[in-house]
């Protein structure tokens, strides 16, 4: 395994939420009582809707009534700990707050709630904009909507390195024990990373989004790992435009969506294209790469996942996702050099795995790129995950 993927091997953990709660409780124990004031680097900012407790606080521990106030008072190394409650606010993390850690004290009862109040441009829940090394853990974000079915925004948790800029603007993003859902029809993305690299998402959930539950896009060499996530009741369980290189999905479930899983090449959105799973993708400067052999070193790997019963015609949708069809387990529009192995793909009524050449945009326009389908599940592969030995790709 190449080093960037090795970093994200599963760690030993206890119960589904227990590890995060114990760590948060240990930090909170240092922060009992006090008044709000500016936090210094490495401090603890606690969000509580009621009055802070009486008594003296430890040094660099402060209370705030809103998450945004706590974030604004944070600098590198600060922990923002959120006590149970429903918080009706959008949260923006900027480069001034790079290196902060946001953690709810209870995954189910710390709720950031958009209340379907989208506004003219839509609304986002928690957005880290061009901010490096931001972790978000152990909370629920729900019902941040787009202004219309085909509008923008409507993202619950978004690590945004510079959407549509073709430039990587953020590094070291991390999410864990996150629940995202939308119970209307206008939620865009549940968990979203764009123009960002060196990331990890674990033990998380998304449901009810008219684009996709999980999206990773616009990174030639994403250097990211997704582990133990569940995506259900979305138009697409996962979608990833022009994201490739060192990118690993494993031990995850994509079920009861319209389409389970859809890495893809896209033009002009989320540049630069294409979706290229080869280990050499970071050096690729062609939108339509060619390979002289099927013995490709493949670093975009989807393994030990379940893609089941993705037949949900009642899931939210928009014009783009509805055009993609339904009843498909794994959809591969114009993908290059990906590796699928040891997955379970079952009970998807139309197609288990669908790969196809993809002219985009379509109908044909002056700027249309004709993305080919390049040996996504080939008979002969070379994978860093298997010590660079030749091995059959399996999708069973």
C-alpha positions as CSV (number, residue, x, y, z in Angstrom):
1,X,0.0,0.0,0.0
2,X,1.3,3.4,-0.8
3,X,2.1,5.6,2.2
4,X,-0.8,8.0,1.8
5,X,-3.4,5.2,2.0
6,X,-1.5,3.4,4.8
7,X,-2.1,6.4,7.0
8,X,-5.8,5.7,7.0
9,X,-5.9,2.1,8.1
10,X,-8.8,1.4,10.5
11,X,-8.0,2.1,14.1
12,X,-9.2,0.2,17.1
13,X,-12.4,1.7,18.4
14,X,-15.1,0.9,20.9
15,X,-18.8,1.3,20.2
16,X,-20.3,3.4,17.4
17,X,-20.2,6.6,19.4
18,X,-18.5,5.7,22.6
19,X,-15.0,6.6,21.7
20,X,-15.9,10.1,20.5
21,X,-18.0,10.7,23.6
22,X,-15.4,9.6,26.0
23,X,-12.8,11.9,24.4
24,X,-15.2,14.8,24.4
25,X,-16.1,14.2,28.0
26,X,-12.5,14.2,29.1
27,X,-11.9,17.5,27.4
28,X,-15.1,19.0,28.8
29,X,-14.1,17.9,32.3
30,X,-11.4,20.5,32.1
31,X,-13.9,23.2,31.4
32,X,-16.4,23.6,34.2
33,X,-18.0,27.0,34.7
34,X,-16.8,30.5,33.6
35,X,-17.6,33.5,31.4
36,X,-17.0,34.0,27.7
37,X,-13.8,35.7,26.5
38,X,-11.4,35.5,23.6
39,X,-9.8,32.0,23.4
40,X,-6.1,31.5,22.8
41,X,-4.5,28.9,20.7
42,X,-5.0,25.4,22.0
43,X,-7.9,26.4,24.3
44,X,-11.3,24.9,24.8
45,X,-14.4,26.8,23.7
46,X,-17.7,25.2,24.9
47,X,-21.0,25.9,23.3
48,X,-24.0,25.9,25.7
49,X,-27.4,27.4,25.1
50,X,-28.0,28.1,28.7
51,X,-25.9,30.1,31.2
52,X,-22.4,28.9,31.9
53,X,-21.8,27.2,35.2
54,X,-20.7,29.1,38.2
55,X,-17.2,29.1,39.4
56,X,-13.7,29.5,38.0
57,X,-12.8,27.9,34.7
58,X,-9.4,26.4,33.9
59,X,-7.2,28.6,31.8
60,X,-8.1,29.0,28.2
61,X,-11.6,27.6,28.6
62,X,-14.6,29.7,27.6
63,X,-18.3,29.4,27.0
64,X,-20.4,30.7,24.0
65,X,-24.1,30.5,23.2
66,X,-23.6,29.8,19.4
67,X,-21.3,27.6,17.5
68,X,-20.3,30.4,15.2
69,X,-19.3,32.6,18.2
70,X,-17.1,29.8,19.5
71,X,-15.5,29.2,16.0
72,X,-14.9,33.0,15.6
73,X,-13.0,33.0,18.9
74,X,-10.9,29.9,17.9
75,X,-7.4,29.6,16.5
76,X,-5.2,26.7,15.6
77,X,-5.4,23.9,18.1
78,X,-8.7,25.1,19.8
79,X,-11.3,22.5,20.6
80,X,-14.9,23.6,20.0
81,X,-17.1,21.3,22.2
82,X,-20.9,21.5,21.6
83,X,-23.3,20.6,24.4
84,X,-26.6,18.9,23.5
85,X,-29.2,21.1,22.0
86,X,-30.7,22.2,18.6
87,X,-28.7,25.0,17.0
88,X,-30.5,27.0,14.3
89,X,-27.5,28.5,12.6
90,X,-25.1,28.2,9.6
91,X,-21.5,27.8,10.6
92,X,-18.6,29.1,8.5
93,X,-15.0,28.1,9.3
94,X,-12.4,30.2,7.4
95,X,-8.6,30.1,7.0
96,X,-8.4,32.2,10.2
97,X,-9.6,29.2,12.1
98,X,-7.5,26.5,10.4
99,X,-6.5,23.7,12.7
100,X,-9.6,23.7,14.9
101,X,-11.5,20.7,16.1
102,X,-15.3,20.7,16.3
103,X,-16.8,17.9,18.3
104,X,-20.4,17.4,19.6
105,X,-20.9,16.0,23.0
106,X,-23.6,13.6,21.8
107,X,-24.0,12.5,18.2
108,X,-27.8,12.2,18.4
109,X,-28.6,15.3,20.5
110,X,-26.2,17.9,19.2
111,X,-28.2,19.0,16.2
112,X,-27.3,21.8,13.7
113,X,-30.7,22.4,12.1
114,X,-31.3,24.4,8.9
115,X,-35.1,24.1,9.4
116,X,-35.5,24.2,5.6
117,X,-34.9,27.9,5.5
118,X,-32.8,28.0,2.3
119,X,-32.9,31.7,1.3
120,X,-32.4,32.8,-2.3
121,X,-29.0,31.0,-2.7
122,X,-29.6,28.0,-0.5
123,X,-28.0,27.3,2.9
124,X,-25.1,25.2,4.2
125,X,-24.8,23.7,7.6
126,X,-21.1,23.6,8.6
127,X,-18.7,24.8,5.9
128,X,-14.9,24.8,6.2
129,X,-13.8,27.2,3.5
130,X,-10.2,27.1,2.4
131,X,-9.3,26.0,6.0
132,X,-6.6,23.4,6.5
133,X,-6.7,20.7,9.2
134,X,-10.3,21.0,10.3
135,X,-12.0,18.1,12.0
136,X,-15.7,17.8,12.5
137,X,-17.1,15.0,14.7
138,X,-19.9,13.4,16.6
139,X,-23.0,15.5,15.8
140,X,-26.0,15.7,13.5
141,X,-26.6,18.3,10.7
142,X,-30.0,18.3,9.1
143,X,-32.3,20.1,6.7
144,X,-30.1,22.7,5.1
145,X,-31.7,23.1,1.7
146,X,-31.2,24.4,-1.8
147,X,-33.5,27.2,-2.9
148,X,-34.9,25.0,-5.6
149,X,-34.6,21.4,-6.8
150,X,-31.8,22.4,-9.2
151,X,-30.3,25.1,-7.1
152,X,-26.9,25.3,-5.4
153,X,-25.8,24.8,-1.8
154,X,-28.0,22.7,0.5
155,X,-24.9,21.0,1.9
156,X,-24.9,19.7,5.5
157,X,-21.1,19.4,6.1
158,X,-18.7,20.8,3.5
159,X,-14.9,20.9,3.4
160,X,-14.7,23.5,0.6
161,X,-11.2,24.1,-0.8
162,X,-12.4,26.5,-3.5
163,X,-15.4,25.2,-5.4
164,X,-15.0,25.3,-9.2
165,X,-11.5,26.9,-9.0
166,X,-9.5,23.9,-10.4
167,X,-7.1,24.6,-7.5
168,X,-6.6,22.5,-4.3
169,X,-7.3,25.0,-1.6
170,X,-7.5,22.9,1.6
171,X,-5.6,20.0,3.1
172,X,-6.1,17.6,6.0
173,X,-9.9,17.4,6.4
174,X,-11.4,14.9,8.8
175,X,-14.9,13.7,9.6
176,X,-16.1,11.1,12.1
177,X,-19.3,9.9,13.6
178,X,-21.4,12.4,11.6
179,X,-25.1,12.0,10.8
180,X,-26.6,14.1,8.0
181,X,-30.1,14.0,6.6
182,X,-32.8,16.0,4.9
183,X,-36.4,15.1,5.3
184,X,-37.6,17.3,2.5
185,X,-36.7,17.3,-1.2
186,X,-34.1,20.0,-1.4
187,X,-31.0,18.8,0.4
188,X,-28.0,18.8,-2.0
189,X,-25.1,16.9,-0.4
190,X,-24.9,15.4,3.0
191,X,-21.1,15.1,3.3
192,X,-19.0,17.0,0.8
193,X,-15.3,17.5,0.1
194,X,-14.2,19.5,-2.9
195,X,-10.8,20.9,-4.0
196,X,-9.4,19.3,-0.8
197,X,-6.8,16.6,-0.3
198,X,-5.4,14.4,2.5
199,X,-8.8,13.6,4.0
200,X,-10.6,10.9,6.0
201,X,-14.3,10.2,6.6
202,X,-15.3,7.4,9.0
203,X,-18.4,6.0,10.7
204,X,-20.8,8.5,9.1
205,X,-24.3,8.5,7.6
206,X,-26.3,10.5,5.0
207,X,-29.9,10.2,3.8
208,X,-32.4,12.2,1.8
209,X,-30.2,14.2,-0.7
210,X,-31.2,15.1,-4.2
211,X,-27.6,15.1,-5.5
212,X,-25.7,12.6,-3.3
213,X,-25.2,11.5,0.3
214,X,-21.4,11.7,-0.1
215,X,-19.4,13.7,-2.6
216,X,-15.7,14.0,-3.1
217,X,-14.6,16.0,-6.2
218,X,-12.0,18.1,-7.9
219,X,-8.9,16.4,-6.7
220,X,-6.5,14.6,-9.2
221,X,-4.8,12.9,-6.3
222,X,-7.2,13.0,-3.4
223,X,-5.1,11.1,-0.8
224,X,-8.3,10.3,1.1
225,X,-10.0,7.3,2.7
226,X,-13.6,6.6,3.4
227,X,-14.4,3.9,5.9
228,X,-17.5,2.4,7.4
229,X,-20.1,4.9,6.1
230,X,-23.8,4.2,5.3
231,X,-25.5,6.1,2.4
232,X,-29.2,5.5,1.8
233,X,-32.3,7.1,0.4
234,X,-30.4,9.5,-1.8
235,X,-30.4,10.2,-5.6
236,X,-26.8,8.9,-5.6
237,X,-25.3,7.2,-2.5
238,X,-21.8,8.5,-3.6
239,X,-20.8,10.8,-6.5
240,X,-17.3,11.9,-7.2
241,X,-16.5,14.1,-10.2
242,X,-12.8,14.2,-11.3
243,X,-11.6,12.7,-8.0
244,X,-8.9,10.0,-8.2
245,X,-5.4,9.0,-7.5
246,X,-4.9,7.8,-4.0
247,X,-8.5,7.4,-2.9
248,X,-9.8,4.4,-1.0
249,X,-13.4,3.4,-0.1
250,X,-13.9,0.3,2.1
251,X,-16.2,-1.5,4.4
252,X,-19.2,0.8,3.6
253,X,-22.8,0.4,2.6
254,X,-24.7,2.1,-0.3
255,X,-28.3,0.9,-0.2
256,X,-31.8,2.0,-1.2
257,X,-30.6,4.9,-3.3
258,X,-31.7,5.5,-6.9
259,X,-28.0,4.8,-7.9
260,X,-25.6,3.4,-5.3
261,X,-22.2,4.6,-6.4
262,X,-21.1,6.9,-9.2
263,X,-17.5,8.1,-9.6
264,X,-17.4,10.1,-12.8
265,X,-15.7,12.4,-15.2
266,X,-17.4,15.8,-15.5
267,X,-17.1,18.8,-17.7
268,X,-17.1,21.7,-16.9
269,X,-18.0,21.2,-13.3
270,X,-15.4,20.5,-10.6
271,X,-12.3,20.8,-12.9
272,X,-9.9,19.5,-13.9
273,X,-11.3,16.3,-15.5
274,X,-11.1,13.4,-15.8
275,X,-11.8,10.9,-13.0
276,X,-8.6,8.9,-13.1
277,X,-7.8,6.1,-10.6
278,X,-4.3,5.5,-11.8
279,X,-1.5,6.0,-9.3
280,X,0.0,8.4,-11.8
281,X,-3.1,10.5,-12.0
282,X,-1.4,13.5,-10.3
283,X,0.9,13.8,-13.4
284,X,-2.0,13.4,-15.8
285,X,-2.7,16.6,-17.8
286,X,-5.0,15.1,-20.4
287,X,-8.8,15.0,-20.0
288,X,-8.8,11.8,-22.0
289,X,-5.8,9.7,-20.9
290,X,-4.8,6.5,-22.7
291,X,-3.0,3.5,-21.2
292,X,-0.8,1.2,-23.3
293,X,-1.5,-1.8,-21.1
294,X,-4.1,-3.2,-18.7
295,X,-1.3,-3.6,-16.2
296,X,-2.0,-0.3,-14.6
297,X,-1.1,0.7,-11.1
298,X,-4.4,1.6,-9.6
299,X,-4.8,3.7,-6.5
300,X,-8.5,4.5,-6.6
301,X,-9.8,1.4,-4.9
302,X,-13.4,0.4,-3.9
303,X,-13.2,-2.8,-1.8
304,X,-15.2,-4.7,0.7
305,X,-18.3,-2.5,0.2
306,X,-22.0,-3.4,-0.2
307,X,-24.1,-1.9,-3.1
308,X,-27.5,-3.3,-2.5
309,X,-31.1,-2.6,-3.6
310,X,-30.4,0.7,-5.2
311,X,-33.9,0.9,-6.7
312,X,-35.4,3.8,-4.9
313,X,-37.5,5.8,-7.4
314,X,-39.0,7.8,-4.5
315,X,-35.6,9.2,-3.4
316,X,-35.2,13.0,-3.9
317,X,-33.8,14.0,-7.3
318,X,-33.0,16.9,-9.6
319,X,-32.7,17.2,-13.3
320,X,-29.1,15.9,-13.4
321,X,-29.6,12.9,-11.2
322,X,-32.9,11.9,-12.7
323,X,-31.2,11.7,-16.1
324,X,-28.8,9.1,-14.7
325,X,-31.4,6.4,-14.2
326,X,-32.1,4.2,-11.3
327,X,-31.8,0.6,-10.2
328,X,-28.0,0.7,-10.7
329,X,-25.5,-0.6,-8.1
330,X,-22.3,1.0,-9.5
331,X,-22.4,3.5,-12.2
332,X,-19.2,4.4,-14.1
333,X,-19.6,7.2,-16.6
334,X,-16.2,7.9,-18.3
335,X,-14.1,6.6,-15.4
336,X,-10.4,5.7,-15.8
337,X,-8.3,3.0,-14.2
338,X,-10.3,2.4,-11.0
339,X,-10.2,-0.9,-9.1
340,X,-13.3,-2.7,-7.7
341,X,-12.6,-5.7,-5.6
342,X,-14.3,-8.0,-3.1
343,X,-17.6,-6.0,-3.1
344,X,-21.1,-7.3,-2.8
345,X,-23.4,-5.9,-5.5
346,X,-26.9,-7.3,-5.1
347,X,-30.5,-6.8,-5.9
348,X,-30.1,-3.7,-8.1
349,X,-32.9,-4.3,-10.5
350,X,-31.5,-2.8,-13.7
351,X,-27.7,-3.2,-13.6
352,X,-25.2,-4.3,-11.1
353,X,-22.2,-2.5,-12.6
354,X,-22.7,-0.1,-15.6
355,X,-19.7,1.4,-17.4
356,X,-20.0,3.6,-20.4
357,X,-18.3,6.2,-22.6
358,X,-19.5,9.6,-21.6
359,X,-19.7,12.7,-23.8
360,X,-20.1,15.6,-21.4
361,X,-21.9,18.0,-21.7
362,X,-24.6,16.3,-23.7
363,X,-26.3,17.0,-26.1
364,X,-23.0,17.7,-27.9
365,X,-21.7,21.2,-27.6
366,X,-18.5,23.0,-28.7
367,X,-16.8,22.2,-25.3
368,X,-18.0,18.6,-25.0
369,X,-15.3,16.1,-23.9
370,X,-15.7,12.5,-25.0
371,X,-14.7,10.6,-21.9
372,X,-13.9,7.0,-22.6
373,X,-14.3,4.1,-20.2
374,X,-10.8,2.8,-19.5
375,X,-10.5,-0.6,-17.9
376,X,-12.3,0.2,-14.7
377,X,-12.8,-3.5,-13.7
378,X,-10.2,-5.1,-15.9
379,X,-9.1,-8.7,-15.9
380,X,-5.5,-7.8,-15.1
381,X,-4.5,-5.1,-12.7
382,X,-1.6,-4.0,-10.6
383,X,-2.7,-2.6,-7.3
384,X,-0.6,-1.1,-4.5
385,X,-3.1,-2.7,-2.1
386,X,-1.8,-6.2,-3.2
387,X,1.9,-5.5,-3.1
388,X,1.9,-4.5,-6.8
389,X,1.2,-8.1,-7.9
390,X,-1.1,-8.9,-10.8
391,X,-4.6,-9.7,-9.5
392,X,-8.0,-10.1,-10.9
393,X,-10.5,-7.3,-10.2
394,X,-13.6,-8.7,-8.7
395,X,-17.1,-7.3,-8.4
396,X,-19.3,-10.0,-7.0
